[in-house]
Amino acid sequence: MSVKILVVDDERNLVKLIRSYLEREGYEVHEALDGNAALEKAHSVEPDVVILDWMLPGMDGMEVLRELRRSSEAYIIMLTARTEEMDRIVGLSAGADDYLVKPFSPGELVARIRAMLRRPRGLPGGAEAPLHFGELTIDPARREVRLRGEEVDLTALEFDLLAALASRPGLVFTRGQLLERVWGETYFGGEHVVDVHVANLRKKIEDEPANPRFVRTVRGVGYRFLR
């Protein structure tokens, strides 16, 4: 079965260029030129990957991203002309898996998609039994997390990050190791993406994100999960 990719951008020439590169790789490509059309197409096509422009007419890319994350576990790459670090952090915190700043190389985009697809969603190591840590339960088979019995709404990437950390309680993971396990060994971005997602994860599973119970920082090294 071919991988389905949805390209969302109002620059028709750019969409055409991206499409030519992706189809050359054997991917099934679908297009949308605005946010509303993107959501409709995503609902009907159920893409594996979404390439999403930040600046869209009508509903912008961030709104589309948030709506997609309510129902889709597709890998999402944001395209942006914004170079400010805070803008990238906002996109990653909202559930994007990666971003590319315009102008970019279509070849690099293809390489990043390949790397993502080599990293299937799910708990590293293939464990299926629920993991219980006091009031926190992680269920890999259902891809659910519950805190005091209430389901926690995590993005797919946040779940993968938590699952990776919880797979070896007490073990210190460097940022590089987490990038390799969660984002894939050929991820092109910087290690700061790990810090962004850890901060977002803590807001959802910690009573005091500034004084975390589960996901602890090991200064100068990375993170570890405590039982």
C-alpha positions in Angstrom: 0.0 0.0 0.0 1.5 3.4 -1.0 2.1 6.1 1.5 -0.5 8.9 1.2 0.8 12.5 1.6 -1.3 15.6 1.8 0.4 18.8 0.6 -1.3 22.0 1.9 0.0 25.3 0.5 -1.6 28.2 -1.4 1.5 28.6 -3.6 0.5 26.5 -6.6 3.9 26.4 -8.1 5.4 25.1 -4.8 2.7 22.4 -4.5 3.5 21.3 -8.1 7.2 21.1 -7.3 6.7 19.2 -4.1 4.3 16.8 -5.8 6.8 16.0 -8.6 9.5 15.1 -6.1 7.1 13.0 -3.9 5.5 11.1 -6.9 9.0 10.4 -8.1 9.5 8.5 -4.8 6.3 6.5 -5.4 4.1 8.4 -2.8 0.4 9.0 -3.4 0.0 12.8 -3.3 -3.1 14.8 -2.5 -3.4 18.6 -2.5 -5.2 21.4 -0.7 -4.8 25.1 -1.2 -6.4 26.4 2.0 -7.2 25.3 5.5 -10.8 24.3 5.1 -10.0 22.2 2.1 -7.1 20.6 4.0 -9.3 19.4 6.8 -11.9 18.0 4.3 -9.2 16.2 2.3 -7.5 14.9 5.5 -10.9 13.4 6.6 -11.5 11.7 3.3 -8.0 10.6 2.4 -6.6 9.8 5.9 -3.0 10.7 4.9 0.1 9.2 6.5 2.0 12.5 6.2 0.8 16.1 6.0 3.0 18.9 4.6 1.4 22.0 6.0 2.1 25.7 5.3 1.9 28.0 8.3 0.5 31.0 6.3 -2.8 30.0 4.6 -5.8 32.0 3.5 -8.7 31.8 5.9 -7.9 29.2 8.5 -4.1 29.4 9.1 -1.8 26.5 9.4 -1.7 26.5 13.2 -5.5 26.2 13.3 -5.4 23.3 10.8 -2.6 21.7 12.9 -4.7 21.8 16.1 -7.8 20.4 14.3 -5.8 17.6 12.7 -4.3 16.6 16.0 -7.8 16.0 17.4 -8.3 13.0 15.1 -5.2 12.2 13.1 -1.8 10.6 14.0 -0.3 11.6 10.6 3.2 12.9 10.7 3.0 16.7 10.2 5.8 18.9 8.7 5.2 22.6 9.0 6.4 24.9 6.2 7.1 28.4 7.4 8.7 31.6 6.2 9.1 32.6 9.9 12.6 32.3 11.2 12.0 33.2 14.9 12.7 30.4 17.2 9.6 31.0 19.3 7.4 30.5 16.2 8.9 27.1 15.7 8.5 26.2 19.3 4.8 27.1 19.1 4.3 24.8 16.1 6.2 21.9 17.7 4.3 22.3 21.0 1.0 22.2 19.1 1.8 18.8 17.7 4.0 19.2 14.6 6.6 16.6 14.1 9.1 18.8 12.2 9.4 22.1 10.3 11.2 23.5 7.3 11.9 27.2 6.8 11.2 28.5 3.3 13.0 28.5 0.9 14.0 24.8 1.4 15.3 22.0 -0.7 12.6 19.6 -2.0 15.3 16.9 -1.6 15.7 17.6 2.1 11.9 17.4 2.5 11.8 14.0 0.9 14.7 12.9 3.1 12.9 14.0 6.3 9.7 12.2 5.2 11.7 9.0 4.6 13.2 9.3 8.1 9.8 9.8 9.7 8.3 6.8 7.9 11.1 4.6 9.2 9.9 5.4 12.7 6.5 3.9 13.1 4.3 5.3 15.7 4.3 3.3 18.9 6.2 2.3 22.0 9.9 1.6 21.3 10.6 -2.0 22.0 7.2 -3.2 21.1 5.8 -3.6 24.6 2.1 -4.1 24.8 1.1 -4.5 28.5 -0.1 -1.4 30.3 2.6 0.3 32.4 1.5 1.5 35.9 3.3 4.2 37.8 1.2 5.1 40.8 -1.6 7.4 39.5 -0.2 7.3 35.9 -1.0 4.5 33.5 0.5 4.2 30.0 -1.3 1.7 27.6 0.8 1.1 24.5 -1.7 -1.1 22.8 -4.4 1.5 23.0 -2.0 4.4 22.9 -3.7 5.9 25.9 -2.4 7.6 29.0 -4.5 8.0 32.1 -3.8 10.1 35.2 -6.0 9.2 38.2 -8.3 7.4 35.8 -8.8 10.4 33.5 -7.5 10.1 30.0 -4.7 12.6 29.1 -4.9 14.2 25.7 -1.4 13.7 24.2 -0.3 14.2 20.7 1.2 11.2 18.9 4.7 12.6 19.4 4.2 13.3 23.1 3.0 9.7 23.6 6.0 8.3 21.8 8.3 10.5 23.9 6.7 9.5 27.2 6.6 5.8 26.2 10.3 5.9 25.3 11.2 7.4 28.7 8.9 5.1 30.6 10.2 2.0 28.9 13.3 2.2 31.1 12.4 3.9 34.4 15.4 5.4 36.1 17.6 5.2 33.0 19.0 8.6 31.9 18.3 9.3 28.2 20.4 11.9 26.5 18.6 14.3 24.1 20.4 12.6 21.2 19.2 9.1 22.3 15.6 10.5 22.5 15.9 12.0 19.1 17.0 8.7 17.7 14.3 6.6 19.4 11.4 9.0 18.9 12.2 11.2 15.9 14.4 8.7 14.0 18.2 8.4 13.6 18.2 10.5 10.5 16.3 13.5 12.0 17.8 16.7 10.7 16.7 19.2 13.4 18.4 20.3 16.6 18.1 18.7 20.1 16.1 21.7 21.4 13.0 20.0 19.9 13.2 17.4 22.8 13.1 20.2 25.4 10.0 21.7 23.8 8.1 18.4 23.8 9.2 17.5 27.3 7.9 20.9 28.6 4.6 20.3 26.8 4.3 16.8 28.2 4.9 17.9 31.7 2.1 20.4 31.5 -0.3 17.5 30.8 1.0 14.8 33.2 2.6 16.7 36.1 0.7 18.4 38.9 3.6 20.8 39.2 5.4 21.1 35.8 8.1 23.2 37.4 8.7 20.5 40.0 8.0 17.3 38.0 7.2 14.0 39.6 7.7 11.7 36.6 9.9 13.3 34.0 13.1 14.7 35.6 15.8 16.7 34.0 19.4 15.4 34.4 21.3 18.7 34.1 23.7 18.7 31.2 22.7 15.3 30.0 19.0 14.7 29.3 16.0 13.2 31.0 14.8 10.2 33.0 11.5 8.8 34.1 10.9 8.0 37.7 8.5 5.4 39.0 
